[in-house]
Amino acid sequence: MSGQGARLNIFPTRMALSTMNMKLKGAIRGHSLLKKKSDALTMRFRALLGKLADAKEEMGKEMKTASFSLATAKWAASPLDISHTVIENVGSTAFEKLKINADNVAGVQLPVFEQLTDTAKQGEQLTGLGKGGEQIRKTRESYGKALKALIIIASLQTSFVTLDEVIKITNRRVNAIDSIVRPKLERTIAYIKSELDEIDREEFYRLKMIQSKKKIAADKREAELLALGVDLEKVTEQNNLARAAMDSGTSSMLSKSGEDAEEAGGDEESLIVF
């Protein structure tokens, strides 16, 4: 008998049935764990989506403020060009650095960007520019806030993309176990059970046929003996006596061999102890 649909090509035995049952339990447990992982990642994904939307909105406001501050600084420093002064005050080493950390969410490492500001390496505060110096300082602070918002968006966006890819992979695995692996194992188990039941029925039928043939042969033998005028009760009694004598002889031989073994063991002990 063959199962309906796709199944594993396996020889139906009791050991194979036990193996398939263990694999099915593992598949069910794996499906449950992957489903929980997918739910946890989805919850984090939705939370990141909300934070990302808020961060982008905040980024728009900060960039608007920074652009307005730059325009104000240029107007306050006019007719001077502040670009040369700003470039001269830029140091040789950066004082804004980025540190990458990792956040573990259900076994997934999400990158988290952290801004590090080294105030000791910052340039002068652009003093000596008259009425434009204060506006340039405010402009730099505004662009610093915009840079911080940009780093937050980069961190959230990177985590968002990573989570999106991992959720897709996890959901594909969950669907594969639910739609392919588990049904295939269940069909294989049903096939093995049906084949084993068929083997049991065949064995039971074979034993019945053997008993039936033995009975037919015994009846035929009795009929032949009756035709020859043999006393069946006397023959049965003789057979029973012969069988009893054979059993008693076998038991006596076994007991004698046990005694001989004990005697041989005693002799060995007497030979060893001196």
PyMOL commands that set and color helices and strands:
alter all, ss='L'
color gray80, all
select helices_A, chain A and resi 14-77+82-88+119-121+131-228+232-272
alter helices_A, ss='H'
color red, helices_A
select strands_A, chain A and resi 96-105+108-117
alter strands_A, ss='S'
color yellow, strands_A
deselect
rebuild
show_as cartoon
